[in-house]
């Protein structure tokens, strides 16, 4: 086989190796742009360039070069992802762009930190600082502040321990409607866990209605009377967990509430913790 044939074979092998990175590139491009069509267009453009540039194809680790090329293409368009109602995406979008990309490369693409730093042209020491700060900011933005409205002290304590065990904050517990509304006004919680039958004859359904009237606030009913909402045609107020409950049920319901996009027209379901 002459040199030209051998060079052609090597080139085909390298192009084949480039194509093996496409699933990863599409995933990163989607996170980078926030738009699947635009992301795929980015991937197509950089692969076209990579397949015609010998110096690109000869790189020992083309995946890192491809990530860098995606970033460069995004920079030429001054691209930032569109606002998202999804809390995780919104938290990432609040980061400086280089920190957002670093977070994505390490947490989404599973690159070692030194490789992610190389893609972004950052010293490793700088990348360590920025990644730690990005993780802190994301964690804070995804920390829910939860109000517990429950007149049974033991159950209220159990709910509070479950909430704190998940890494969220408890802004207070209230056995009555007045106390619940006072705490909500003082701490602006992002989620409320509500019993239906409260002390002094109060009703958690009325608490939920008042909280929604004042501002959108997701609620989860934790009650020994799980049919009461359905009887009144008020299932839209929030999901119901019947007593007795398990911690797994509470944790799953909280996770769904925290990571579900806010209702249209309402503020985000999760905001920075107070």
Secondary structure as GFF3:
##gff-version 3
##sequence-region A 1 274
A	DSSP	alpha_helix	3	19	.	.	.	ID=ss1
A	DSSP	alpha_helix	22	33	.	.	.	ID=ss2
A	DSSP	alpha_helix	36	52	.	.	.	ID=ss3
A	DSSP	alpha_helix	54	57	.	.	.	ID=ss4
A	DSSP	alpha_helix	62	76	.	.	.	ID=ss5
A	DSSP	alpha_helix	87	93	.	.	.	ID=ss6
A	DSSP	alpha_helix	97	103	.	.	.	ID=ss7
A	DSSP	pi_helix	104	108	.	.	.	ID=ss8
A	DSSP	alpha_helix	113	120	.	.	.	ID=ss9
A	DSSP	alpha_helix	124	141	.	.	.	ID=ss10
A	DSSP	beta_strand	145	149	.	.	.	ID=ss11
A	DSSP	alpha_helix	153	165	.	.	.	ID=ss12
A	DSSP	beta_strand	169	174	.	.	.	ID=ss13
A	DSSP	alpha_helix	177	187	.	.	.	ID=ss14
A	DSSP	beta_strand	191	194	.	.	.	ID=ss15
A	DSSP	three_ten_helix	199	201	.	.	.	ID=ss16
A	DSSP	alpha_helix	204	214	.	.	.	ID=ss17
A	DSSP	beta_strand	218	223	.	.	.	ID=ss18
A	DSSP	alpha_helix	228	232	.	.	.	ID=ss19
A	DSSP	three_ten_helix	235	237	.	.	.	ID=ss20
A	DSSP	beta_strand	239	242	.	.	.	ID=ss21
A	DSSP	alpha_helix	247	259	.	.	.	ID=ss22
###
